[in-house]
Amino acid sequence: MEEFEIELIEKSKRGDVESFEILIRSHQTLAYNIAFRMLGNVEDANDATQEALVKVFKSIQSFHGQSSFSTWLYRIVTNTCLDELRKRKRQQVYSYHNPMEMEDGQIDRDVVDPSSSTEEILEKKEEIKNIQDAIQALPEQHRIVIVLRDIKGLSYEQISEILDCPQGTIKSRISRARLALKEIITNRELYQKPYV
């Protein structure tokens, strides 16, 4: 950890909200992205990220520097998302990624690449949606390792610390998760092909 980050952590432990805001500023985007990939929609990702950051602030006294601050924070984000997923299973709540409602109609939440043709944009959008849906279909253990490793690019060591699990187990889960994801995508493609 950098000296500046250590100083911010110490000030945050003493209740300095401004130091805490500076401390988490560089981690908020990745925390949100992890939450979005795990939960699959903007509203739940925002809620989970905010809930996790509140937990981080309330429990910063328990951070002793055995891992990096970012790893500790991402573990809290991950656990918050896992709690939400378990809650969904109990409540059988389903959410969809819908366009935003505006006063003068609806707008998509996606950013369009102006250099692509309309057909390419639609194909990319469909491909991204298919992959996101396939990730959402994975069991929790597989989903989280795919998000952390393949989407967020974290190292095996970081994932091991976040999930409090041996690296060998992480590598094995990632391997099984990739196979499961490939199978889901392949099966969906087979069922979506039109009969000739």
NUDRENTI-410067 format. One line per field, with one value per atom (N, C-alpha, C, O): y, x, z. Coordinates in Angstrom, 2 decimals. Atoms other than C-alpha are relative to their C-alpha. Example, Ala and Ser with C-alpha at 12.3 -4.5 7.8 and 13.67 -1.06 7.14 Angstrom:
<sites>
north <- (-1.19;-4.50;1.20;1.18;-1.19;-1.06;1.09;2.20);
east <- (0.89;12.30;0.90;1.94;-0.82;13.67;-0.77;-0.26);
up <- (0.00;7.80;0.00;0.66;-0.06;7.14;0.73;0.90);
</sites>
This chain:
<sites>
north <- (-1.18;0.00;1.25;1.29;-1.26;3.51;0.76;0.59;-0.76;5.85;0.90;1.03;-0.88;8.24;-0.78;-0.28;0.81;5.42;-0.40;-0.38;0.36;4.31;1.17;0.99;-1.21;7.89;0.22;0.56;-0.15;8.06;-1.03;-0.73;1.07;4.74;0.39;0.27;-0.38;5.97;1.15;1.13;-1.12;9.23;-0.49;-0.04;0.56;7.27;-0.75;-0.70;0.73;5.09;0.95;0.57;-1.01;8.27;0.74;1.69;-0.59;9.17;1.14;1.83;-1.08;11.60;-0.41;-1.17;0.37;11.32;0.45;-0.28;-0.51;13.47;-0.91;-1.19;0.93;11.16;-1.31;-1.90;1.25;8.14;0.16;-0.74;-0.23;9.67;0.02;-0.51;0.00;10.29;-1.43;-1.84;1.37;6.74;-0.89;-1.66;0.91;5.03;0.49;-0.28;-0.57;7.36;-0.84;-1.09;0.75;5.32;-1.44;-2.14;1.38;2.05;-0.12;-1.22;0.04;3.02;-0.62;-1.40;0.49;2.26;-1.51;-2.19;1.46;-1.24;-0.69;-1.75;0.58;-1.93;-0.08;-1.10;-0.02;-0.90;-1.03;-1.76;0.95;-2.95;-1.44;-2.24;1.34;-6.06;-0.25;-1.29;0.14;-5.49;-0.15;-0.97;0.07;-4.90;-1.37;-1.96;1.30;-8.06;-1.14;-2.12;1.06;-10.12;0.06;-0.98;-0.15;-8.70;0.23;-0.05;-0.07;-7.90;1.21;1.30;-1.21;-4.53;1.20;1.06;-1.26;-0.90;0.29;0.64;-0.37;-0.37;-0.84;-0.30;0.89;-3.41;0.22;0.16;-0.24;-2.69;1.28;1.31;-1.25;0.90;-0.23;0.21;0.27;-0.29;-0.81;-0.48;0.87;-3.03;0.74;0.56;-0.77;-0.69;0.95;1.04;-0.94;1.92;-0.74;-0.30;0.79;-0.73;-0.48;-0.42;0.49;-2.16;1.12;0.91;-1.11;1.27;0.47;0.89;-0.31;1.97;-1.03;-0.67;1.05;-1.39;0.24;0.06;-0.27;-0.48;1.12;1.01;-1.13;2.83;-0.42;-0.08;0.42;1.24;-0.99;-1.03;1.03;-1.58;0.27;-0.63;-0.31;0.22;-0.22;-0.45;0.27;-0.20;-1.42;-1.68;1.40;-3.94;-0.26;-1.37;0.17;-3.37;0.18;1.25;-0.02;-4.26;-0.10;-0.20;-0.02;-4.33;-1.34;-1.39;1.32;-8.11;-0.22;-0.97;0.00;-7.69;1.46;2.36;-1.38;-4.60;0.54;-0.24;-0.60;-2.15;-0.35;-0.64;0.29;-2.76;-1.42;-1.65;1.38;-6.52;-0.12;-0.79;0.02;-5.99;0.62;0.07;-0.67;-3.57;-0.88;-1.00;0.82;-5.88;-1.25;-1.76;1.14;-8.77;0.40;-0.37;-0.48;-6.69;0.20;-0.14;-0.17;-5.77;-1.36;-1.55;1.35;-9.43;-0.65;-1.22;0.61;-10.61;0.68;0.02;-0.73;-7.90;-0.48;-0.68;0.49;-9.07;-1.44;-1.78;1.38;-12.72;-0.02;-0.83;-0.10;-11.76;0.37;-0.20;-0.41;-10.02;-1.16;-1.35;1.14;-13.07;-1.06;-1.65;0.97;-15.34;0.49;-0.29;-0.60;-12.94;-0.17;-0.48;0.17;-13.08;-1.41;-1.62;1.40;-16.87;-0.27;-0.96;0.21;-16.79;0.72;0.19;-0.80;-14.07;-0.25;0.18;0.23;-15.24;1.30;1.43;-1.29;-11.69;-0.03;-0.50;-0.04;-11.19;1.46;2.22;-1.37;-7.99;-0.01;-0.94;-0.08;-6.88;1.33;2.32;-1.21;-4.34;0.76;0.51;-0.75;-1.90;1.36;1.87;-1.38;1.44;0.94;0.62;-0.99;4.53;0.76;1.13;-0.78;6.29;1.48;1.91;-1.44;9.98;0.67;0.02;-0.72;12.67;-0.08;-0.14;0.02;12.56;-1.37;-1.45;1.34;8.79;-0.80;-0.48;0.88;6.06;0.19;0.54;0.02;5.99;-1.25;-1.69;1.15;3.02;0.42;1.56;-0.29;2.80;-0.29;0.00;0.36;1.61;1.20;2.05;-1.04;3.88;-0.59;-1.69;0.49;3.49;0.48;1.66;-0.33;3.39;0.58;-0.15;-0.63;5.91;-0.52;-0.30;0.48;4.24;-1.31;-1.74;1.27;1.04;0.20;1.19;-0.06;0.36;-0.44;-1.04;0.37;-0.16;-1.50;-1.97;1.46;-3.87;-0.50;-1.39;0.40;-4.20;0.34;-0.43;-0.43;-2.25;-0.99;-1.40;0.93;-4.54;-1.37;-2.01;1.29;-7.66;0.03;-0.90;-0.11;-6.44;0.06;-0.59;-0.15;-5.45;-1.36;-1.70;1.32;-8.87;-0.96;-1.75;0.88;-10.65;0.30;-0.61;-0.41;-8.66;-0.46;-0.95;0.41;-9.36;-1.52;-2.00;1.45;-13.08;-0.44;-1.36;0.35;-13.22;0.37;-0.41;-0.42;-11.22;-0.95;-1.33;0.94;-13.51;-1.35;-1.98;1.27;-16.57;0.07;-0.88;-0.17;-15.21;-0.02;-0.63;0.00;-14.57;-1.40;-1.68;1.36;-18.22;-0.91;-2.00;0.81;-19.50;-0.04;0.90;0.02;-20.65;1.09;1.52;-1.10;-18.01;-0.18;0.73;0.25;-19.62;0.18;0.72;-0.14;-19.74;1.44;1.97;-1.37;-16.30;0.94;1.74;-0.95;-14.50;-0.16;0.84;0.15;-16.05;0.46;1.00;-0.49;-15.30;1.53;2.13;-1.47;-11.68;0.53;1.44;-0.52;-11.20;-0.27;0.59;0.34;-12.99;0.47;1.22;-0.23;-12.70;1.38;1.91;-1.31;-9.44;1.12;2.12;-1.04;-7.45;-0.20;0.73;0.23;-9.06;-0.09;0.17;0.14;-9.64;-1.25;-2.21;1.14;-12.03;-1.13;-0.91;1.13;-15.50;0.31;-0.03;-0.35;-14.20;0.96;0.77;-0.95;-11.26;-0.68;-0.44;0.70;-13.49;-0.93;-1.04;0.89;-15.96;0.78;0.29;-0.84;-13.15;0.49;0.47;-0.51;-11.72;-1.07;-0.81;1.08;-15.08;-0.86;-1.78;0.73;-16.34;-1.50;-2.32;1.35;-19.52;-0.27;0.65;0.28;-21.30;0.25;0.08;-0.29;-20.36;-1.20;-1.05;1.21;-23.96;-0.18;-0.56;0.09;-23.95;1.05;0.78;-1.08;-20.62;-0.40;-0.24;0.41;-21.95;-1.08;-1.07;1.09;-25.05;0.55;0.15;-0.60;-22.98;0.78;0.72;-0.78;-20.68;-0.93;-0.67;0.97;-23.67;-0.57;-0.63;0.56;-25.23;1.06;0.77;-1.09;-21.85;0.32;0.56;-0.28;-21.24;-1.09;-0.80;1.10;-24.69;0.13;-0.06;-0.16;-24.08;1.16;1.06;-1.16;-20.66;-0.33;0.04;0.40;-22.09;-0.90;-0.77;0.91;-24.81;0.76;0.49;-0.81;-22.29;0.76;0.76;-0.79;-20.08;-0.90;-0.55;0.93;-23.05;-0.52;-0.56;0.51;-24.46;1.07;0.78;-1.08;-21.09;0.26;0.52;-0.21;-20.67;-1.11;-0.85;1.12;-24.14;0.19;-0.04;-0.17;-23.35;1.23;1.30;-1.22;-19.93;-0.07;0.79;0.10;-21.14;-0.31;-1.20;0.26;-21.00;-1.31;-1.69;1.25;-24.24;0.35;1.24;-0.26;-24.35;-1.08;-1.05);
east <- (0.83;0.00;0.88;1.95;-0.72;1.13;-0.19;-1.19;0.03;1.90;-1.24;-1.86;1.17;-0.86;-1.27;-2.13;1.18;-3.44;-0.03;-1.10;-0.07;-2.26;-0.45;-1.18;0.39;-2.66;-1.51;-2.15;1.45;-6.20;-0.76;-1.80;0.64;-7.08;0.00;-1.02;-0.11;-5.82;-0.95;-1.60;0.92;-7.77;-1.45;-2.28;1.36;-10.88;-0.36;-1.50;0.24;-10.51;-0.35;-1.04;0.30;-10.68;-1.31;-1.67;1.30;-13.99;0.03;-0.97;-0.13;-12.71;-0.68;-0.12;0.80;-15.41;0.65;0.62;-0.64;-13.53;1.15;1.31;-1.10;-10.48;-0.55;0.02;0.61;-12.75;-0.48;-0.29;0.49;-14.34;1.15;1.02;-1.18;-10.89;0.52;0.90;-0.51;-9.84;-0.79;-0.19;0.81;-12.75;-0.23;-0.66;0.27;-12.97;0.59;-0.08;-0.66;-10.48;-0.51;-0.20;0.49;-12.25;-1.47;-1.96;1.45;-15.89;-0.43;-1.37;0.40;-16.03;0.13;-0.78;-0.19;-14.58;-0.98;-1.52;0.97;-16.78;-1.38;-2.06;1.29;-19.85;-0.03;-1.01;-0.05;-18.76;-0.12;-0.80;0.13;-18.35;-1.45;-2.01;1.40;-21.82;-0.92;-1.83;0.86;-23.36;0.11;-0.91;-0.19;-21.85;-0.60;-1.08;0.56;-22.97;-1.52;-2.19;1.43;-26.47;-0.80;-2.00;0.63;-27.25;-0.85;-1.42;0.75;-28.97;0.52;1.15;-0.55;-28.17;-0.48;0.32;0.55;-30.50;0.59;1.04;-0.54;-29.36;1.50;2.00;-1.44;-25.71;0.28;1.18;-0.16;-26.05;-0.28;0.49;0.36;-27.79;1.07;1.48;-1.01;-25.23;1.31;1.97;-1.24;-22.30;-0.11;0.81;0.19;-23.71;-0.01;0.62;0.06;-24.49;1.40;1.77;-1.35;-20.98;0.90;1.69;-0.84;-19.35;-0.35;0.52;0.40;-21.38;0.61;1.12;-0.61;-20.20;1.50;2.05;-1.44;-16.61;0.28;1.18;-0.21;-16.90;-0.22;0.56;0.33;-18.54;1.00;1.21;-0.90;-16.01;1.48;2.31;-1.39;-12.82;0.95;2.15;-0.82;-11.58;0.57;1.64;-0.45;-11.28;1.01;1.52;-1.00;-8.99;1.39;1.73;-1.32;-5.49;1.13;2.30;-1.04;-3.65;0.60;1.67;-0.53;-3.18;-0.11;0.67;0.13;-4.39;-0.01;0.00;0.09;-4.52;-1.39;-2.33;1.30;-7.33;-1.00;-2.16;0.91;-8.78;-0.54;-1.73;0.45;-8.92;-1.04;-2.06;0.94;-10.64;-1.33;-2.39;1.21;-13.15;-0.77;-1.99;0.68;-13.90;-0.60;-1.61;0.57;-14.46;-1.34;-2.30;1.26;-17.13;-1.05;-2.21;0.94;-18.71;-0.51;-1.71;0.36;-18.68;-0.97;-1.98;0.87;-20.22;-1.37;-2.38;1.27;-22.88;-0.84;-2.05;0.71;-23.79;-0.49;-1.61;0.41;-23.86;-1.20;-2.12;1.17;-26.23;-1.25;-2.32;1.14;-28.49;-0.49;-1.70;0.39;-28.45;-0.73;-1.70;0.68;-29.39;-1.39;-2.34;1.29;-32.19;-0.96;-2.14;0.83;-33.46;-0.54;-1.70;0.44;-33.58;-1.15;-2.11;1.06;-35.68;-1.28;-2.37;1.16;-37.99;-0.48;-1.57;0.28;-37.95;-0.32;-1.35;0.15;-37.53;0.78;1.92;-0.66;-36.70;0.09;-0.88;-0.14;-35.32;0.52;1.21;-0.37;-34.75;0.71;0.45;-0.73;-32.43;-0.84;-0.75;0.92;-35.01;0.56;1.46;-0.39;-34.58;-0.45;-1.37;0.39;-34.79;-1.22;-1.31;1.19;-38.13;0.32;0.83;-0.22;-37.87;-1.35;-2.30;1.25;-40.54;-0.47;-1.68;0.37;-40.43;0.23;0.46;-0.15;-40.11;1.07;1.46;-1.01;-37.56;1.33;1.39;-1.32;-33.82;0.73;0.58;-0.80;-31.49;1.12;1.58;-1.10;-28.83;1.34;2.38;-1.25;-26.24;0.55;-0.19;-0.66;-23.71;0.29;0.85;-0.16;-23.62;1.32;1.66;-1.26;-20.31;-0.36;-0.86;0.42;-20.84;0.76;0.32;-0.79;-18.17;-0.56;-0.13;0.54;-20.21;-1.30;-2.01;1.26;-23.05;-1.13;-0.87;1.15;-26.55;-0.04;-0.32;0.02;-26.35;1.08;0.83;-1.08;-22.98;-0.34;-0.06;0.39;-24.31;-1.00;-0.87;1.02;-27.34;0.60;0.24;-0.65;-25.18;0.84;0.78;-0.82;-22.75;-0.88;-0.59;0.92;-25.62;-0.62;-0.74;0.59;-27.23;1.02;0.71;-1.07;-23.92;0.31;0.46;-0.28;-23.24;-1.15;-0.91;1.15;-26.77;0.00;-0.29;-0.05;-26.38;1.05;0.81;-1.07;-23.10;-0.42;-0.23;0.46;-24.55;-1.07;-1.04;1.04;-27.61;0.60;0.17;-0.66;-25.35;0.74;0.70;-0.68;-23.27;-1.01;-0.77;1.05;-26.48;-0.56;-1.07;0.52;-27.48;0.96;0.57;-0.98;-24.30;-0.34;-0.93;0.13;-24.39;0.89;1.86;-0.72;-23.09;1.51;2.24;-1.45;-19.66;0.68;1.78;-0.58;-19.04;-0.11;0.83;0.21;-20.50;1.06;1.64;-0.92;-18.29;1.42;2.11;-1.38;-15.02;0.14;1.18;-0.03;-15.89;0.05;0.83;0.02;-16.68;1.36;1.91;-1.25;-13.54;1.20;2.06;-1.18;-11.11;-0.14;0.71;0.10;-12.41;-0.55;-0.22;0.55;-14.33;0.80;1.11;-0.74;-12.44;1.51;2.26;-1.43;-9.03;0.82;2.02;-0.76;-8.07;0.86;0.54;-0.91;-5.21;-0.60;-1.53;0.45;-5.71;0.22;-0.61;-0.32;-4.06;-1.04;-1.50;1.00;-6.48;-1.35;-2.02;1.28;-9.50;0.02;-0.97;-0.17;-8.18;-0.20;-0.86;0.16;-7.99;-1.44;-2.00;1.37;-11.40;-0.98;-1.86;0.93;-13.15;0.45;-0.24;-0.56;-10.94;0.04;-0.52;-0.01;-10.23;1.38;1.98;-1.32;-7.00;0.02;-0.99;-0.14;-5.66;-0.33;-0.92;0.31;-5.93;-1.50;-1.96;1.46;-9.64;-0.54;-1.46;0.42;-10.02;0.24;-0.65;-0.33;-8.27;-0.96;-1.41;0.92;-10.46;-1.41;-2.06;1.33;-13.65;-0.07;-1.06;-0.02;-12.63;-0.08;-0.82;0.03;-11.99;-1.40;-1.91;1.37;-15.37;-1.00;-1.93;0.91;-17.10;0.07;-0.96;-0.15;-15.67;-0.66;-1.32;0.65;-16.82;-1.52;-2.22;1.45;-20.29;-0.52;-1.59;0.42;-20.48;-0.02;-0.94;-0.07;-19.40;-1.19;-1.78;1.13;-22.05;-1.32;-2.15;1.23;-24.79;-0.13;-1.18;0.03;-23.85;-0.23;-1.02;0.15;-23.55;-1.43;-2.02;1.38;-26.93;-0.99;-1.94;0.90;-28.61;0.10;-0.90;-0.17;-27.11;-0.68;-1.28;0.66;-28.37;-1.50;-2.13;1.45;-31.89;-0.49;-1.66;0.41;-31.90;0.14;-0.38;-0.18;-30.89;-1.33;-2.05;1.27;-33.83;0.06;1.10;0.08;-34.98;-0.10;-0.85;0.01;-34.33;-0.77;-0.90);
up <- (0.00;0.00;0.00;0.61;0.04;-0.73;1.31;2.01;-1.24;2.14;0.07;1.13;0.05;1.03;0.34;1.08;-0.28;1.12;1.48;2.10;-1.43;4.59;0.87;1.84;-0.75;5.83;-0.09;0.91;0.17;4.38;0.83;1.41;-0.79;6.05;1.47;2.15;-1.42;9.42;0.33;1.38;-0.23;9.11;-0.04;0.76;0.10;8.05;1.27;1.73;-1.24;11.14;1.15;2.10;-1.03;13.22;-0.33;0.37;0.32;11.51;-1.00;-1.17;0.98;8.87;-1.31;-2.10;1.16;6.19;-1.31;-2.30;1.22;3.67;-0.44;-1.63;0.32;3.86;-0.55;-1.48;0.48;3.42;-1.43;-2.25;1.36;0.32;-1.00;-2.10;0.88;-1.18;-0.16;-1.26;0.00;-0.23;-0.96;-1.71;0.82;-1.98;-1.43;-2.28;1.33;-4.99;-1.13;-2.13;1.07;-7.02;-0.10;-1.07;0.00;-6.14;-0.36;-0.62;0.20;-6.72;-1.33;-1.38;1.32;-10.44;-0.08;-0.56;0.05;-10.11;0.93;0.59;-0.93;-7.08;-0.67;-0.59;0.69;-9.09;-1.14;-1.29;1.12;-12.12;0.48;-0.15;-0.57;-9.97;0.37;0.05;-0.42;-8.50;-1.21;-1.20;1.19;-11.94;-0.66;-1.03;0.66;-13.42;0.82;0.26;-0.84;-10.44;0.06;0.09;-0.23;-10.11;-1.28;-1.32;1.30;-13.74;-0.30;-1.39;0.34;-13.45;0.78;1.83;-0.52;-12.69;1.41;2.28;-1.30;-9.74;1.12;2.13;-1.04;-7.76;0.17;1.29;-0.09;-8.59;0.78;1.61;-0.76;-7.32;1.48;2.34;-1.40;-4.14;0.70;1.81;-0.61;-3.49;0.22;1.24;-0.14;-4.10;1.17;1.99;-1.11;-1.73;1.34;2.31;-1.23;0.89;0.40;1.58;-0.28;0.59;0.50;1.42;-0.42;0.92;1.42;2.18;-1.38;4.06;0.94;2.01;-0.82;5.44;0.16;1.24;-0.05;4.56;1.00;1.83;-0.92;6.41;1.44;2.33;-1.37;9.45;0.57;1.79;-0.50;9.65;-0.30;-0.17;0.36;8.59;1.19;1.00;-1.19;12.18;-0.04;0.50;0.05;11.45;-1.11;-1.23;1.06;8.45;0.62;1.11;-0.62;9.64;-1.02;-0.64;1.02;6.32;-0.35;-0.96;0.38;5.96;-1.51;-2.09;1.46;2.39;-0.42;0.42;0.45;0.21;0.32;0.46;-0.28;0.92;-1.10;-0.82;1.12;-2.56;0.10;-0.14;-0.14;-1.98;1.10;0.94;-1.13;1.37;-0.41;-0.09;0.45;-0.19;-0.99;-0.88;0.99;-3.14;0.63;0.15;-0.72;-0.72;0.59;0.53;-0.59;1.03;-1.09;-0.90;1.13;-2.34;-0.45;-0.66;0.45;-3.40;0.98;0.57;-1.00;-0.14;0.05;0.26;0.04;-0.32;-1.19;-1.06;1.18;-3.83;0.20;-0.19;-0.27;-2.75;0.94;0.76;-0.89;0.08;-0.78;-0.55;0.82;-2.45;-0.88;-1.03;0.84;-4.74;0.81;0.34;-0.88;-1.84;0.37;0.44;-0.33;-0.89;-1.19;-1.00;1.19;-4.48;-0.11;-0.45;0.09;-4.38;0.94;0.60;-0.98;-1.25;-0.41;-0.22;0.36;-2.60;-1.42;-1.79;1.42;-6.23;-0.71;-1.38;0.66;-7.45;-1.31;-1.35;1.30;-11.10;-0.45;-0.33;0.47;-12.53;-1.42;-1.84;1.40;-16.08;-0.24;0.44;0.35;-17.64;-1.02;-2.22;0.86;-19.03;-0.35;0.32;0.31;-20.74;1.11;1.86;-1.00;-18.52;-0.50;-1.67;0.32;-18.44;0.15;1.19;-0.04;-19.28;-0.27;-0.68;0.22;-19.52;-1.44;-1.71;1.41;-23.32;-0.65;-1.86;0.55;-23.72;0.70;1.83;-0.57;-23.12;-0.71;-1.89;0.63;-23.69;0.46;1.60;-0.35;-23.78;0.92;0.88;-0.92;-21.09;-0.66;-0.07;0.67;-23.60;-0.77;-1.26;0.79;-25.26;-1.37;-1.47;1.36;-29.02;-0.58;-0.46;0.68;-30.92;-1.37;-2.23;1.25;-33.76;-1.23;-2.36;1.14;-35.93;-0.58;-1.65;0.46;-36.28;-0.78;-0.58;0.73;-38.67;0.93;1.98;-0.82;-37.29;0.20;1.31;-0.10;-38.05;0.97;1.78;-0.90;-36.27;1.45;2.36;-1.35;-33.27;0.59;1.74;-0.47;-33.01;0.30;1.29;-0.23;-33.34;1.29;2.09;-1.21;-30.65;1.24;2.25;-1.12;-28.38;0.36;1.54;-0.22;-28.81;0.59;1.48;-0.50;-28.24;1.47;2.28;-1.38;-25.05;0.91;2.02;-0.80;-23.81;0.20;1.30;-0.13;-24.53;1.00;1.80;-0.94;-22.61;1.42;2.35;-1.33;-19.70;0.52;1.70;-0.41;-19.61;0.38;1.35;-0.30;-19.69;1.34;2.12;-1.28;-16.81;1.14;2.18;-1.03;-14.85;0.25;1.34;-0.14;-15.45;0.77;1.19;-0.73;-13.76;1.49;2.03;-1.47;-10.13;0.61;-0.02;-0.65;-7.66;-0.02;-0.39;-0.09;-7.17;-1.35;-1.41;1.33;-10.91;-0.49;-1.10;0.46;-11.60;0.56;-0.17;-0.62;-9.10;-0.52;-0.72;0.49;-10.34;-1.45;-1.83;1.38;-13.98;0.00;-0.74;-0.07;-13.07;0.46;-0.16;-0.55;-10.98;-0.91;-1.05;0.81;-13.32;-1.45;-1.94;1.44;-16.89;-0.37;-1.43;0.32;-16.73;0.65;0.01;-0.72;-14.09;-0.07;0.25;0.19;-14.74;1.27;1.24;-1.24;-11.12;-0.04;-0.75;-0.03;-10.38;0.84;1.61;-0.82;-8.88;1.48;2.32;-1.39;-5.71;0.58;1.70;-0.46;-5.44;0.22;1.22;-0.11;-6.06;1.22;1.94;-1.15;-3.48;1.30;2.22;-1.20;-0.91;0.14;1.24;-0.04;-1.83;0.47;1.29;-0.32;-1.58;1.17;1.59;-1.14;1.27;-0.30;0.43;0.55;-0.67;-0.60;-1.15;0.59;-1.77;-1.51;-2.20;1.44;-5.23;-0.86;-1.92;0.76;-6.40;-0.20;-1.27;0.07;-5.62;-0.97;-1.74;0.90;-7.43;-1.45;-2.29;1.38;-10.56;-0.46;-1.61;0.34;-10.49;-0.26;-1.22;0.19;-10.09;-1.31;-2.03;1.23;-12.94;-1.20;-2.16;1.10;-15.20;-0.18;-1.30;0.09;-14.36;-0.43;-1.20;0.35;-14.65;-1.49;-2.13;1.43;-18.12;-0.83;-1.84;0.72;-19.26;0.08;-0.92;-0.17;-17.82;-0.83;-1.45;0.79;-19.47;-1.48;-2.20;1.42;-22.82;-0.35;-1.42;0.24;-22.51;-0.07;-0.93;0.00;-21.68;-1.32;-1.96;1.24;-24.64;-1.21;-2.09;1.12;-27.02;-0.09;-1.17;-0.01;-25.96;-0.44;-1.17;0.40;-26.37;-1.50;-2.17;1.44;-29.83;-0.81;-1.85;0.70;-30.84;-0.05;-1.08;-0.07;-29.68;-0.75;-1.14;0.67;-31.31;-1.51;-2.22;1.46;-34.78;-0.65;-0.20;0.69;-37.17;-0.76;-1.30;0.78;-38.75;-1.48;-1.87;1.45;-42.48;-0.70;-1.92);
</sites>
